[in-house]
């Protein structure tokens, strides 16, 4: 099976894909993108969360440990390595939302997806992410602060940084579908 997708804005074409290989294993083992963590390997802890963008511009945080490579064919994937200089990252630092750091990439990707989608129900948005060190109060405070910052600066204008995950990938969809 051959698949094509975007990874952090760059086109990827894979041939003879093992249909049972997870995105998490492909990211970590085959590509050394180790920011996406393996926690439970059952889709319960959220340490492996990535952002998936499909052609309908649906932006969703998904667990890469239960996402098989054929499921991402024709889509765009953003890992924590593909998210740079986003206000959510700054707010996690400001509100001390990380201690050991193992769960932080999953929280960041979930929060960025929620921020892009304008989702303000942080308790629900972050329910799929578990933290054993920090507790959830500073993480939820960081999510709220990044939401409030968005409101202060204008709803669409602040998405410029967030759209690192959307515009570049959506633009590259045209090239992906033509090749």
VENRAFEN-V178236 format. One record per backbone hydrogen bond with DSSP energy under -0.5 kcal/mol. CO is the residue of the C=O (numbers start at 1). NH is the residue of the N-H. Records with the same first field share a line. If there is no record, write none. Layout:
CO->NH + NH
This chain:
1->17
3->14
4->74
5->12
6->8 + 77
7->10
10->7
12->5
14->3
17->19
18->21
21->69
22->26
23->27
24->28
25->29 + 30
26->31
27->33
28->32
32->34
33->36
35->37
37->39
45->130
46->49
47->37
48->64
50->52 + 62
51->78
52->60
53->76
54->57
58->54 + 60
60->52 + 62
62->50 + 64
63->66
64->23 + 24 + 67
66->68
67->23
68->71
69->72
70->73
72->75
75->6
76->53
77->8
78->51
79->82
80->83
82->84
86->89 + 90
87->91
88->92
89->93
90->94
91->95
92->97
93->96
101->105
103->106 + 107
104->108
105->109
106->110
107->111
108->112
109->113
110->114
111->115
112->116
113->117
114->118 + 119
115->118
118->120
120->122
121->125
122->126
124->127
126->129
136->140
137->141
138->142
139->143
140->144
141->145
142->146
143->147
144->148
145->149
146->150
147->151
148->152
149->153
150->154
154->158
156->159
157->160
158->161 + 162
159->163
161->164
162->165
163->166 + 167 + 168
166->170
167->171
168->172
169->173
170->173 + 174
171->174 + 175
172->176
173->177
174->178
175->179
